[in-house]
Amino acid sequence: MNFNRDIYFDYVRKSLFSGSMSQQQVDGQEAILGEWEVQGQLSGPAMTDTRWLAYMLGTTYHETSQKMWPIEEYNGSSQPYGQPDPETHQSYYGRGYIQLTHRENYRKATTELGLKGDADLEWHAVMALDPQIASDVMFIGMRDGWFRSDSKGRQTLARYFDADSDDPYGAREIINGDKSKVPSWSNGVSIGKLIEGYHDKFLDALEASKMAEPEPEPEPEPETDVKIDIVISTAPADAEVTVTVNGDAYGRSYGRQVA
């Protein structure tokens, strides 16, 4: 599924960004939309439900403080999980679109995404800020339930958005169990409800900007077999040449020169 960027950005600019966006906000959303379009062509669990994308955009909006770009957690180094690891000397506080935290999650993302060398997040944690890696962590991690689980299994997008479910409030469990927490700055609105509202506005923009699937290319006309037969008849005084093309005969007689 592809989206008309002009329509999409017109919608979100008005509903979520007070009428204007920075280039970084545009670039971050462009990276996420582009990742969605790529993921739709890959093998594995299909990403075709636009609500999934809307929820990932809403989560990004919340986790990056509307920057829509991979960021580091504010005061992350002061968190217990933000202290340098004695083995790797890396700090595993929140980074990326969804604030990846803890060494085990950095290691899991590295393994699942097949990251090597300088892209290895466990040993190069700052690479979680790379927009492509941050997109992959969000898309595959939320789809497959890397981050949290409960008695019913992994917390995945499909648990909250499928043919029988439409629960952007409960979907906060995929990333964090704080859906009922009310921040001091939110005018009494819980985190789960905040992200639900962001999701709804992003979904409106995505639905309005959906592009029709291109018509399939027409099948080429089959090549026509041409059958040509040439018959030359001779007689004492003249000759006749007959050419038959697909059953249509064309002939001509030639008189002989008599010495």
Beta strands, then each sheet from edge to edge (+ up, - down):
strand 1: 71-72
strand 2: 95-96
strand 3: 149-150
strand 4: 153-154
strand 5: 228-234
strand 6: 238-245
strand 7: 248-255
sheet 1: 1+ 2-
sheet 2: 3+ 4-
sheet 3: 5+ 6- 7+
end
